[in-house]
Amino acid sequence: MSVGTSRTRNAHDVRRPPAPRHGDLAELGIDPDDLPDGLVVADEQGRVVCFNAAAERITACSARDALGQRLDKALPLEDLEGRRWWQLTDPYGGLAIRVRQPERNLLLPGGREVLVSARYVRAEPTGPVRRVVVSLRDTEARRRTERSHAELIATVAHELRSPLTSVKGFTATLLAKWARFTDDQKRLMLETVDADADRVTRLIAELLDISRIDSGRLEVRRQPVDIGAAVGRHIQAYVAAGQPADRFLLRIEQPLPTLWADPDKIDQVLSNLLENAVRHGEGTVSIDITPTASPREGEDAGTSVTVSDEGAGIPEESMDRVFTRFWRGSKRGGTGLGLYIVKGIVEAHGGTITVGRAHGGGAEFRFTLPVAAPAYLA
């Protein structure tokens, strides 16, 4: 059985046999049942000659029942308005120049949605249809993406509403009753507005990072980074904000290889991991910086940073979801996007990040970055 695609011939090569674009599946040693999408092929008579395993799974119809049947009976598709799809498209009739049907949502019996595209295979450009090759895809992946987008919009709307309400309320109050407030009251309201504006700015920055990560456009501008000094600055900021200095333990194993990375994005990673340890963890927050083998085979040594605490840690059943969008753990707060962005930044540097349980029982995050170098020094 041949389900390959034949190249269309023009007037200049009528005498030559068509060169297969991808070859016959049998010649390539590919079993249609190995294909990830549903494959249904009908011959020139409109009878089904191929109905692979994925098509069985998607349609809940067995190949034994489908093979030999007419295409419109084996695959009774309807559009979203309830019209019979094969009667509308008439693949074996109609315009002789048609070669395909673009992908669209159609309905199987019972109302289940499926993504369908079709290819009309002709021996000659305007000749009769020799085969109809139909591809079927489950819509679950698309639905998950749509749900994720809807959840993102809902989260952003919720996170923006609170600070913007505060900003609007305080500014309106100050404008209407400026003379009634003392200088201290005005300062307090303006400081609140300033903090909420920072919140909105951070959220917008997170959304831009997610967009770049999802589209593969996150740019990394590599420079020499002193990772130990970067961690030290974060610790000093926490101490200045009121955290006890003895809550932090920084250990650096020397000598460290020269690390080329984007300093702003590495600061973002460190800020997120340390904030999680301080806010959600307990006891001492330990930061260990060590030289290590690169996570990428064939590259030089890299640098590993481990951030751990002595709190309750992350439940075992949640470990697989830590780096997904909107994961917040048992303590709610924030957008739940930080660790998703951290993972995207680390991977954009060619590194890896893992989560586990620390020796003290708390959470342990460890990311490893290859030494790397900017392109002009490679």
N, C-alpha and C positions, 0 to 999 in steps of 0.2 A: 504494500500500500504506500503510495507516494503522497505526502502532504507538503512537499516542498513548494517553493514559489518560483515560477518561471519568469525569466526576464522578457518583457515585451519587445517584439522585433519591429524594426521599421523597414522602409522600402529598400534600404541599402543592404540589409543582411537577411533577406527572406530565405536565401538558399542555405544559410548556416543554422545549425541547431541552436536553440536558445541556451545561453550560459546561465546556469543556476546562480542566483545571488547568494543564497546561503547553503545551497546544496540540499539534497534529499535527506530527511531525518534519518532514514534507515542507513544511508551511506555514511552519515556522520556518527552512527552508532548511538543515536538518541532515541530513547523510548518516549512516546508521547506522554506516558504516565509520569515521566520525570519532570515534565514542565510544571512550573509553579502556577500558571493560569489555566483556566479551562480551555480546552481545544475541541471544537466540533467542526468536522469537515463533511460536506455533502458533495456528491458527484454531479455529473452533468444532468442526471435525471432528478436531482433534488433529494436523493436518498443518502442518509447518514452513513458514512463509511469509517469515521473515526470519532470516538467519544471517550476522552481520556479520564483518568481518575479524578483530576481536579474538577472537570465538568460534572462528574457524578456527585462529588461533594457539594458543589455550588447549587446544582439543580435538584438534588435529592432524587435523581433518576438514575437507574442502573444502565450501564453500557449495553447489557444484554437486551433490555427493553428498547433502547434508543437505536441501536444499529439496524439498518435496513428500513427504518421508518422514514417518512418524508420529513424534511427539516422543520416544517411548521408544526408537525405533530410531536416530534421529539423535543422541540424547543419552542413551546407555545408562549411566545413573548408578547407583551402588550406595552404600549407607551403609557405615560402617566395619566392620559385621558381615557384609557380603557380601550384604545383601538388596537386591533391585531397588527403586530409589527410587520410580519412577512407579507401580509396583504398590502400594506402601505408601501413597502419598499420594493416589492416584486423583483427580487434579485435576478431571476432568470428572464425577465422581460424588461420593459421600459427602455431607457436610454442605453444604447450599446457602448457608450463611451465611459460609463461608470466603472470605476475600479475598486471602490471601497465605500464603507459606511463609517464615519467617524464615531469615536466612543461616545456613548450616551447612557443615561439611566433608563432601564426598562424594568418591567415587572414580570416575575415568574408567577405561576399559579399559587394562590395563597397570599399574594401581595408582597412577596419578598423582592427587594431591589437588587439588581445586578448591573454591572457595567459591561456593555456589549459593544464590540467593534467587529467589522466584517471586511473581508477582502474578496473581491471577485476576480478569479483567475481565468484569463482568456488566452487562447493560443495565438490570437491575433488581436490588434488593438480594438477592432470593432466586431470581433467574432463572438460566437456564442460563449456563454459562461461554461467553463469546464469544471470548475470547483468553486464552492463557496467556503471560505475558511473563516470561522467565527471564533473570536477570543472572548472569554468570559472572566470577569474579575469580581470578587466579593467586594461589597461596599463597606465592610466593617472598618478597614484601615482608614478610608476617607471619613467615615463617621467619627472615628476616634480623633482624627485631626480636627474636624469641625467642632467636636466637643471641647478639645483642648483650646481652640481659638475662642470659643464662647466662654470658657472658664477664665481665660486670660483677660478678656474684655470685662467680665464681671468683677474679677479681682482688681483690675486697674480702676474701674469705676468706683469700687468701694474704697480703695486706698486714696484716690484723689478727692473723694467727697469730703472726708474729715478735715484735712488741712485747708482745702479751699473754702469750706464753710467757716473755719476759724479765721482765715485771712479776710474774707468778706465781712464777717461779723465785727471784728476788731477795727478794721479800717473804716467801716460805715459808722461805728460808734465814735471813733476819734474825730471823724469829719463833722459829725453832727453835734458833738458835745465836747469839743476840744478844751474849752475854757473851764469845764467843770472838773477836770481831772488834775491831780497833782503830777509833778514831774516823775515821781516814782511809779505812779499808776501808768503813765504814758510809756515809760521805759519798759515796764513789764509787758504791756500789750504789744509794743513794737518788737520786743525780743521774741514773743510768742509767734508773731507774724513772720519774723526772720527765720525761726526754727521750722515753721511749717512750709515756708518757701523752699528751704533746704530739702525738706522731705519730698516735695513735689519734684525738685530737680533730681534727686537721687532716683526716684521712681522712673522718670523719663530716661535717665541714663541707663537704668536696668533694661527698659524696654528696647532701647537702641542696641544694647549689647545682645539681647535675645534675638533681635532681628538679624544682626550680623552673624551670630553663631548659627542660626537656623539656615541662613542663606550661604554659609561658607565664606563670608566677606569680612570676618574679623581680622583686622590688620595687626601684625606684630612688628613693632619697630625695635629691633634689638640694639642694646647698648650694654656695656659692662655693668653688672649689677652686684653690689656688695650686699648679699642676702642677709648676712648677720647684722649689718648696720640698719637695714630696712626693718628687720624685726625689732631691733633696739628702739627705733623711733616710735613704733607702735606701742611698745611697753611703756616708754616715757610718757606718751600721751594718756594712757590709762592711769598711770600713777598721778599725773597732773590733774586728772579728773576725779581723783579720790580713791582709786583702788590701792590697797596696800602693796608696797614694792615687793614684799616677800611672797606675794601670791604668784609671782612669775619666776620661772626657772628656765634660763636660756643656756643651752649647752651647744658649743660649736666644736666639731672635730676638725682639726687642722692636719694637713693643708687641704683647703678646698680648691677645686679647679676654678678657673675663671669662668664665670657664668655670663653668657650673653642672652639677655631677655629684654622684654619691654618693661621698664621700671614702673610705669604707671599701672600696668595690668597686674604685675606681681604684687604691688602694694594693695590692689583690689582683692587679690586672692588672700593675702595675709590678713587684711582687715576683716574679711568675712569669716575666716576660720578662727581668728582670735576673738572676734565678737561673739561667735557661737559658743566658744569655750567659756568666756567670761559670763555671758548672759544665761546660758542654759546649763553650764557645768558647775561644779563645786570644787573646793579645795585648790590645790596648786595647779596652775596651768603651765605645762612643760612644753618647751619648744626645742627640738633637737635638730641640728643642721649637720648633715654628714655627707662626705663624698660617697658616691655609689656608682655601680655599673649603670649604663644608660638603659632605659627601657626599650630602645630601638637597637636591633641587632646590627652590628657593623659600625656603630658610632662610638665615640670616646666616652669616658666616664662622665657622669652627671652629678647633680646635687639633689639630695633629698631633704625635705623639711617635714617634720612630724610634729603635729600640735595635738596634745592630749590633756585631759582633765581628770578629776577624781569624782565626778558626779555619778548619776545613775546609768549613764551611757545610753546607747540606742538599742531598742529591742531587736533581737535577732531577726524577727519577721519583717522589720522595716529597713534592714540594711540595703536591700535591692532597690528601694525607692528614694534613698537619701538624695541622689543627684537628679531626680526628676523635678519637673515644674510643680510648684505649690506644695512641696513637702515641708511641713512645719514641725513634725514630731508631736510630742505630747503637750508641749507648751506653745500656745499660739502666739503669734506676733510677727510682724513683718509680712512681706509678700510671699515668702516661700520660693523666691526665685534666685536667691543668693548662691546656693550650692550648685544649682543648674548652670549659672554663669561661671562659677569657679571651675567647674569641670570643662566647660567650653574653652576658657582661657588657657588652662593647663594643656589641653589637647591641641589647641592652636599653636602652642610652643613645641609640640611633638612629645609632650610628656604624658604621664599617667597619674591618676589620683585614686586612692582607695580609702575605705572607711572600715574600722574594726573596733575591737574593745581594747582599751589600754590596760596596762598591768595593774593600775590602781582601780580598775573597774569602770572608768568613764569612757567617753568616746575618744577615738584616736583617728585623726585624718593625716594621711601621708601622701605628699605629692612629690614626684620626681621629675626633674627637668634635665634634658640633655644639655651638654655644654654649649653646643651649636656655635654659630658665628654669623654675622651679617654676610650677605651674598658677596659684597665687594672685597671681603677678606678670605673668602673660601678658595 
